Amino acid sequence: MLQTFIEQLKRIHPVSVGLEQYLEALEIVEIPKHTLLLREGQTEDFAWIIIKGLVRSYYIKDGEEICSRFNQEDQIVLSVVSFYSRNPGYEFVETLEDCTLARIHYDKLQALYQEFPEFNFHARALTEYYFSLSELRLYLLRKQSAEERYRYFIDHYPEWLLRVPLKFIASFLGMQLETLSRVRKKISR
């Protein structure tokens, strides 16, 4: 089930037969949509690989949900701060669709790095990729107009327009739903 993800790893660095077998043996779970994988105040124990489905991460500020990420097929989702600090976090992680996920516990991931040193190359490359996405999002939120943010979103994530409710897209782009509606109307002219 993880073949596409493993192929992605092979493009980064060779994957030994042992590592491939280990990854293929990860626990696979079916999770219905609108299920919380993590709640604020819990410690993230798992890194989740999305085989099928869409997941969002968010936090609550002044009673409002603020979307921080969307993750889809062949991506890894976790609450970064909680997972790596081993402390309770501030994020919620929720399935937006019925999902098929592979998961690995933090302790098993640490053992995986020891047993298969080549996996450190994969992890570093994936960390660099996700960090660059985070930096780009910060740039968009700080330096771009609402229209520029939405144009970037539709250029880079057009499939999410069909999969993600507009209220979550607006939150992800750092704007009110009414602002997003105005921007969408302006662009569609």
HELIX and SHEET records of a PDB file:
HELIX    1   1 GLN A    3  ILE A   12  1                                  10    
HELIX    2   2 VAL A   17  GLU A   24  1                                   8    
HELIX    3   3 VAL A   80  SER A   85  1                                   6    
HELIX    4   4 TYR A  106  GLU A  115  1                                  10    
HELIX    5   5 PHE A  119  LYS A  143  1                                  25    
HELIX    6   6 ALA A  146  HIS A  156  1                                  11    
HELIX    7   7 TRP A  160  ARG A  163  1                                   4    
HELIX    8   8 LEU A  166  PHE A  172  1                                   7    
HELIX    9   9 LEU A  177  SER A  188  1                                  12    
SHEET    1   A 4 GLU A  27  ILE A  31  0                                        
SHEET    2   A 4 CYS A  99  HIS A 105 -1                                        
SHEET    3   A 4 PHE A  46  LYS A  52 -1                                        
SHEET    4   A 4 ILE A  76  VAL A  77 -1                                        
SHEET    1   B 4 LEU A  36  LEU A  38  0                                        
SHEET    2   B 4 PHE A  92  THR A  95 -1                                        
SHEET    3   B 4 VAL A  55  LYS A  61 -1                                        
SHEET    4   B 4 GLU A  64  ASN A  71 -1                                        
END                                                                             
